Amino acid sequence: LAGGFGIKMARGSGMKYEMVVVGALETNCYLVYCKETRACAVIDPGADPEKIIAAVADLELKPAIVLNTHGHVDHIGGNSDIVKKYAVPLAMHAADTGMLQVSDYIELSLLLGARNSPPPDRLLAEGDEVAFGRVSLRVIHVPGHTPGSIGFVAGGVLFSGDTLFCGGVGRTDLPGGSWKDLERSIRERILTLPEETIVLPGHGPWTTVEQERNSNPFLT
């Protein structure tokens, strides 16, 4: 996992994943796929849809669904292009569905080349399972960065969105943010996962639950 780049195999499962860094804010878009069927979930296509499409083609993947960890424009700005390209459904938490109009963040949207997102086809909640191929991701609801922030867990891996980073946490000064909720989400929903769980955040390098439990300065 050095550097967090390249194709990775989740522990004890047929799930693999590839990270594609997109946009001026260097958002981590993840292609999570079934090794056998090549069915794929696209997590947080925030920008650079052509870069994501190229990676899908290189890996010979078959997108089945687009997933958003939350509704900020740097995570949803490429939804429209990816949904249209592959004719796949979009899924996110209900609490963030009011954040899909990129015109609410006009300067950032122009910087990212973001488009308004279509409405979600499926609303996700705590404990839901998202299945594609022979892979299934479990949804955890982790409000704080936004009210509808969620993570996806499978095979000893957590896709954490902007809730928890390597040595950091999500900001709570944007509309809908709450430090109280964020801290509770991290302590009760993430740090309670097995310590060897790999955390793949929405920006920056990967980490582990153990590392953040022991050394994250925002949680000590």
Salt bridges, closest charged atoms under 4 A:
GLU36 OE1 - ARG134 NH1 3.09
ASP44 OD2 - HIS75 ND1 2.86
ASP74 OD2 - HIS75 NE2 3.51
ASP74 OD2 - HIS203 NE2 3.13
ASP81 OD2 - ARG115 NE 3.02
GLU126 OE2 - ARG189 NH2 2.16
ASP162 OD2 - HIS70 NE2 3.42
ASP162 OD2 - HIS75 NE2 3.03
ASP162 OD2 - HIS145 NE2 3.56
ASP162 OD2 - HIS203 NE2 3.42
ASP173 OD1 - ARG171 NE 2.74
ASP181 OD1 - ARG184 NH1 3.17
GLU183 OE2 - ARG187 NE 3.25
GLU195 OE1 - ARG213 NH1 3.81
